[in-house]
Amino acid sequence: MFRLMSAAAAAVILAAPAFARVLSYPGSFHTQMMQTNGTNLYVRVGGTWSGGGLAAWLRRHGRYVGPLAAVLVKDHTVIVPDLRGMGLSDHPDTGYTKKNQAVDIIGVMDALKVQKAIS
């Protein structure tokens, strides 16, 4: 039992630096809560933004795409939402359908005045 507990503790300690890297975003990113489709989504936005342009859209939970966002932000506007029920976005009791997720994302794009996105 002691060995199992020691192994678990060692795994947590060794994973901490990797976990910290996963969460890091460049300083040029800003965050905001955006109300859309009856919920609030936590959204990270980085890069040069003039509105109406092309944006790179990262659809995964924002916590896992920090390193990719750091690369893309050099020549793209990068938008990274936490989908409903994930991360720092609201966790409503209902509405976890693909259609609602699509409407959520359309609401974010409209609010940011994004006309085209690549994902």
C-alpha positions in Angstrom: 0.0 0.0 0.0 2.8 2.4 0.9 4.5 1.7 -2.5 1.3 2.4 -4.3 0.9 5.7 -2.5 4.5 6.7 -3.1 4.2 5.9 -6.8 1.0 8.0 -7.1 2.7 10.9 -5.3 5.7 10.7 -7.5 3.5 10.7 -10.6 1.7 13.9 -9.5 5.0 15.6 -8.7 6.6 14.7 -12.0 3.5 15.6 -14.0 3.2 19.1 -12.5 5.8 20.8 -14.8 4.1 19.3 -17.9 0.7 20.4 -16.6 2.0 24.0 -16.1 3.2 24.1 -19.7 -0.2 22.9 -21.0 -1.9 25.8 -19.3 0.4 28.6 -20.5 -0.6 31.1 -23.1 1.4 34.0 -24.5 1.0 37.3 -22.8 -0.7 38.7 -25.8 -3.8 36.7 -25.1 -6.7 38.2 -23.3 -9.7 36.4 -21.7 -13.3 37.2 -21.4 -16.6 35.6 -20.5 -19.0 35.9 -23.5 -22.8 35.4 -23.1 -24.2 33.4 -26.0 -27.1 31.0 -26.5 -28.3 31.1 -22.9 -24.8 30.3 -21.4 -21.5 32.0 -20.7 -18.3 30.8 -22.4 -14.8 31.6 -21.3 -12.9 32.7 -24.4 -9.2 33.4 -25.0 -8.3 35.6 -27.9 -4.8 36.4 -29.1 -3.0 37.9 -32.1 -3.5 41.1 -34.0 -7.2 41.7 -34.4 -9.0 44.3 -36.5 -12.3 42.5 -36.7 -13.8 40.9 -39.8 -10.7 39.0 -40.7 -9.6 35.4 -40.8 -9.2 33.7 -37.4 -7.7 30.4 -36.3 -10.3 28.6 -34.2 -9.1 25.9 -31.7 -12.1 23.8 -30.8 -10.5 21.7 -28.0 -10.9 22.6 -24.3 -8.7 25.7 -24.0 -6.5 24.2 -21.3 -4.9 21.7 -23.8 -4.0 23.9 -26.7 -1.8 26.5 -25.2 1.4 25.4 -27.0 -0.4 25.3 -30.4 -2.0 28.7 -29.8 1.5 30.1 -29.0 2.7 29.0 -32.5 -0.5 30.1 -34.4 -0.7 33.5 -32.7 2.4 34.7 -34.6 0.5 35.1 -37.8 -3.2 34.5 -37.0 -5.8 35.7 -34.6 -6.5 32.7 -32.4 -9.8 32.2 -30.6 -9.9 29.4 -27.9 -13.2 28.9 -26.2 -14.0 26.5 -23.3 -17.1 24.8 -24.6 -20.2 24.8 -22.4 -19.6 22.5 -19.4 -15.8 22.6 -19.8 -13.1 24.5 -18.1 -14.1 28.0 -16.9 -17.3 28.2 -19.0 -20.7 27.8 -17.4 -22.0 24.3 -16.6 -25.7 24.5 -17.4 -28.0 21.6 -16.5 -29.1 21.1 -20.1 -28.2 21.9 -23.7 -25.2 19.7 -24.3 -26.0 18.9 -28.0 -23.8 19.4 -31.0 -26.4 21.9 -32.3 -26.2 24.0 -29.2 -22.4 23.9 -29.3 -22.5 25.2 -32.9 -24.9 28.0 -31.9 -22.6 28.9 -29.0 -19.7 29.2 -31.4 -21.6 31.2 -33.9 -22.6 33.6 -31.1 -18.9 34.1 -30.2 -17.9 34.6 -33.8 -20.7 37.2 -34.2 -19.7 39.0 -31.1 -16.1 39.2 -32.2 -17.1 40.1 -35.8 -15.3 37.1 -37.3 -16.4 36.4 -40.9 -14.2 33.4 -41.6 -12.3 30.9 -39.5 -10.1 27.9 -40.0 -10.1 25.1 -37.5 
